[in-house]
Each structure stands twice: as C-alpha cells, then as structure tokens.
C-alpha cells in the first residue's frame, strides 16, 4: 500500500517594507507628488523612523541606487499643529547608468567609465 502525502501550498513571499515604500514613492513620482514622512506613514502603515531608514537604503546600489530628493515643505501648505520647525518632503528618482565609449584603443587592465545620470 502506498502512502499518499499531501503537499502544502507554497505561501507567497511577503513584500518587504523597502519594496512597498519604493512602489509608493515611484507611483507618487509619476504624479509629480512630494510626500512627507507623516504622509508616507499614513499610506504604508509603517512608522516614520523606519521609513526614513528605508529611504537611506534605497540610495544604496544593491537596493536600486535611487536618487532620493529632499526639500522643505513650503510654508503655504497646510500643516498639523504638532509640526514644529521644518517639515521635509521626499521624492524618488531612478538613476540610469550609461557606459561611456572610448575614442582610442584601450590600455591593458582598464575598464569602461560608468557615468551615473539622474533622470
């Protein structure tokens, strides 16, 4: 008699906080919207300190090498009463790496120059 084993369905991998934040920031970029840490916290349900750390990670080449732009929120914008001082807003840009060609024959042991261009 044969033993029948049931296979458990594989779980879908959970999305990491960094991936959720990246997707939210890129979709906000398409709408040309700048978001504060408080607004990102309300959208993603993650704490602002954690979001700030993930924005730093998104600058690293191993996590996409994005350009995270930061600017102070204008005074004319509506702010809540607990916001004292400068409120910063963020926007994410993709970096494009281009390989620059050479005009002469390459020397031994040299590499092509990479240039980072922010779009």
GROMACS elastic network, one bead per residue, 0.5 to 0.9 nm:
[ bonds ]
;  ai    aj funct       b0    kb
    7    10     6  0.88113   500
    8    11     6  0.88731   500
   10    13     6  0.88765   500
   11    14     6  0.85988   500
   12    15     6  0.89943   500
   13    16     6  0.89655   500
   15    18     6  0.82225   500
   15    19     6  0.63276   500
   15    20     6  0.67515   500
   16    19     6  0.52382   500
   16    20     6  0.64324   500
   16    21     6  0.86893   500
   17    20     6  0.51565   500
   17    21     6  0.61122   500
   17    22     6  0.84942   500
   17    44     6  0.85878   500
   17    46     6  0.79833   500
   17    50     6  0.88837   500
   17    51     6  0.82699   500
   17    54     6  0.76429   500
   18    21     6  0.51367   500
   18    22     6  0.60178   500
   18    23     6  0.86411   500
   18    51     6  0.81746   500
   18    54     6  0.56435   500
   18    55     6  0.78528   500
   18    57     6  0.79390   500
   18    58     6  0.74834   500
   18    63     6  0.86822   500
   19    22     6  0.50320   500
   19    23     6  0.62037   500
   19    24     6  0.86404   500
   20    23     6  0.52761   500
   20    24     6  0.62617   500
   20    25     6  0.86351   500
   20    44     6  0.74223   500
   21    24     6  0.51501   500
   21    25     6  0.60561   500
   21    26     6  0.85266   500
   21    40     6  0.79784   500
   21    44     6  0.72451   500
   21    51     6  0.75035   500
   21    54     6  0.76696   500
   21    55     6  0.80246   500
   22    25     6  0.51799   500
   22    26     6  0.60592   500
   22    27     6  0.85526   500
   22    54     6  0.88729   500
   22    55     6  0.83270   500
   22    58     6  0.76557   500
   22    92     6  0.79425   500
   23    26     6  0.51942   500
   23    27     6  0.61295   500
   23    28     6  0.85222   500
   24    27     6  0.52747   500
   24    28     6  0.61503   500
   24    29     6  0.85868   500
   24    40     6  0.82084   500
   24    43     6  0.82291   500
   24    44     6  0.81452   500
   25    28     6  0.50256   500
   25    29     6  0.61074   500
   25    30     6  0.87975   500
   25    33     6  0.87999   500
   25    34     6  0.85752   500
   25    35     6  0.80287   500
   25    40     6  0.85889   500
   25    90     6  0.83923   500
   25    91     6  0.64950   500
   25    92     6  0.58073   500
   25    93     6  0.87574   500
   26    30     6  0.64277   500
   26    31     6  0.88807   500
   26    91     6  0.80503   500
   26    92     6  0.61983   500
   26    93     6  0.74519   500
   26    94     6  0.85611   500
   27    30     6  0.51272   500
   27    31     6  0.66758   500
   27    32     6  0.87349   500
   27    33     6  0.87734   500
   28    31     6  0.51227   500
   28    32     6  0.61589   500
   28    33     6  0.51189   500
   28    34     6  0.70238   500
   28    35     6  0.78106   500
   28    91     6  0.76625   500
   28    92     6  0.84176   500
   29    33     6  0.57589   500
   29    34     6  0.74338   500
   29    91     6  0.63860   500
   29    92     6  0.64960   500
   29    93     6  0.73991   500
   30    33     6  0.76401   500
   32    91     6  0.84557   500
   33    90     6  0.88050   500
   33    91     6  0.73577   500
   34    70     6  0.87980   500
   34    71     6  0.88877   500
   34    73     6  0.88661   500
   34    89     6  0.56687   500
   34    90     6  0.53957   500
   34    91     6  0.53176   500
   34    92     6  0.88181   500
   35    38     6  0.80960   500
   35    39     6  0.59674   500
   35    40     6  0.64296   500
   35    88     6  0.83309   500
   35    90     6  0.53007   500
   35    91     6  0.67543   500
   36    39     6  0.51735   500
   36    40     6  0.62274   500
   36    41     6  0.85624   500
   36    73     6  0.81973   500
   36    87     6  0.72662   500
   36    88     6  0.59053   500
   36    90     6  0.60634   500
   37    40     6  0.50283   500
   37    41     6  0.60388   500
   37    42     6  0.86798   500
   37    47     6  0.85809   500
   37    48     6  0.53647   500
   37    49     6  0.82085   500
   37    51     6  0.69504   500
   37    52     6  0.72120   500
   37    87     6  0.87902   500
   37    88     6  0.76666   500
   37    89     6  0.70563   500
   37    90     6  0.78810   500
   38    42     6  0.63546   500
   38    43     6  0.87548   500
   38    47     6  0.84057   500
   38    48     6  0.62538   500
   39    42     6  0.51708   500
   39    43     6  0.63012   500
   39    44     6  0.86963   500
   39    48     6  0.89623   500
   40    43     6  0.50545   500
   40    44     6  0.59865   500
   40    45     6  0.78943   500
   40    46     6  0.79299   500
   40    47     6  0.87759   500
   40    48     6  0.74944   500
   40    51     6  0.76010   500
   41    44     6  0.53522   500
   41    45     6  0.51848   500
   41    46     6  0.51614   500
   41    47     6  0.56527   500
   41    48     6  0.56327   500
   41    51     6  0.73708   500
   42    45     6  0.54176   500
   42    46     6  0.76074   500
   42    47     6  0.87139   500
   43    46     6  0.82769   500
   44    47     6  0.86515   500
   46    49     6  0.86042   500
   46    50     6  0.68398   500
   46    51     6  0.67803   500
   47    50     6  0.54408   500
   47    51     6  0.63905   500
   47    52     6  0.88824   500
   48    52     6  0.61861   500
   48    53     6  0.87267   500
   49    52     6  0.51556   500
   49    53     6  0.64555   500
   49    54     6  0.88242   500
   50    53     6  0.51318   500
   50    54     6  0.62910   500
   50    55     6  0.87210   500
   51    54     6  0.50521   500
   51    55     6  0.62029   500
   51    56     6  0.87422   500
   52    55     6  0.51557   500
   52    56     6  0.65264   500
   52    57     6  0.88857   500
   53    56     6  0.51548   500
   53    57     6  0.64416   500
   53    58     6  0.88849   500
   54    58     6  0.62488   500
   54    59     6  0.89302   500
   55    58     6  0.51212   500
   55    59     6  0.68632   500
   55    68     6  0.70903   500
   55    92     6  0.87796   500
   56    59     6  0.54962   500
   56    60     6  0.73593   500
   56    68     6  0.80765   500
   57    60     6  0.54666   500
   57    61     6  0.87964   500
   57    62     6  0.86906   500
   57    63     6  0.66149   500
   57    64     6  0.88645   500
   57    65     6  0.85333   500
   58    61     6  0.77982   500
   58    62     6  0.83507   500
   58    63     6  0.53544   500
   58    64     6  0.60904   500
   58    65     6  0.60328   500
   58    66     6  0.57406   500
   58    67     6  0.79917   500
   58    68     6  0.77773   500
   58    92     6  0.89536   500
   59    62     6  0.86763   500
   59    63     6  0.71318   500
   59    64     6  0.69708   500
   59    67     6  0.60266   500
   59    68     6  0.66895   500
   60    63     6  0.55404   500
   60    64     6  0.65473   500
   60    66     6  0.73432   500
   61    64     6  0.52296   500
   61    66     6  0.77294   500
   62    65     6  0.67823   500
   63    66     6  0.80056   500
   64    94     6  0.80851   500
   64    95     6  0.82716   500
   65    94     6  0.76099   500
   65    95     6  0.66048   500
   66    92     6  0.66074   500
   66    93     6  0.57621   500
   66    94     6  0.50232   500
   66    95     6  0.55763   500
   66   118     6  0.87874   500
   67    91     6  0.83592   500
   67    92     6  0.58738   500
   67    94     6  0.62080   500
   67    95     6  0.63651   500
   67   118     6  0.72268   500
   68    90     6  0.67653   500
   68    91     6  0.58753   500
   68    93     6  0.63082   500
   68    94     6  0.88178   500
   69    89     6  0.83181   500
   69    90     6  0.55727   500
   69    91     6  0.51646   500
   69    92     6  0.61867   500
   69    93     6  0.74988   500
   70    88     6  0.65267   500
   70    89     6  0.57514   500
   70    91     6  0.66411   500
   70    92     6  0.89618   500
   71    74     6  0.88983   500
   71    87     6  0.85801   500
   71    88     6  0.56068   500
   71    89     6  0.55995   500
   71    90     6  0.66895   500
   71    91     6  0.88369   500
   72    75     6  0.88014   500
   72    86     6  0.63229   500
   72    87     6  0.57390   500
   72    89     6  0.60769   500
   72    90     6  0.88518   500
   73    76     6  0.85234   500
   73    77     6  0.71912   500
   73    86     6  0.72698   500
   73    87     6  0.55149   500
   73    88     6  0.55258   500
   73    89     6  0.59174   500
   74    77     6  0.57805   500
   74    87     6  0.85064   500
   75    78     6  0.78961   500
   75    79     6  0.84056   500
   76    79     6  0.87470   500
   79    82     6  0.82512   500
   79    83     6  0.65613   500
   79    87     6  0.86984   500
   80    83     6  0.57300   500
   80    84     6  0.88794   500
   81    84     6  0.75180   500
   83    86     6  0.78703   500
   83    87     6  0.70709   500
   84    87     6  0.78411   500
   93   118     6  0.71723   500
   93   119     6  0.67820   500
   94   118     6  0.67029   500
   94   119     6  0.64972   500
   95   116     6  0.66591   500
   95   117     6  0.59754   500
   95   119     6  0.63745   500
   96   115     6  0.85347   500
   96   116     6  0.60198   500
   96   117     6  0.53499   500
   96   118     6  0.62555   500
   96   119     6  0.71076   500
   97   114     6  0.66274   500
   97   115     6  0.58738   500
   97   117     6  0.61853   500
   97   118     6  0.86394   500
   98   113     6  0.87348   500
   98   114     6  0.60069   500
   98   115     6  0.56116   500
   98   116     6  0.65627   500
   98   117     6  0.73704   500
   99   112     6  0.67035   500
   99   113     6  0.62905   500
   99   114     6  0.50307   500
   99   115     6  0.66040   500
  100   112     6  0.66435   500
  100   113     6  0.56926   500
  100   114     6  0.62096   500
  100   115     6  0.70319   500
  101   112     6  0.70021   500
  101   113     6  0.76938   500
  102   105     6  0.73629   500
  102   106     6  0.74839   500
  102   112     6  0.76668   500
  102   113     6  0.86241   500
  103   106     6  0.88597   500
  106   109     6  0.84873   500
  106   110     6  0.67839   500
  106   111     6  0.82347   500
  106   112     6  0.88182   500
  107   110     6  0.58103   500
  107   111     6  0.87950   500
  108   111     6  0.88567   500
  111   114     6  0.88974   500
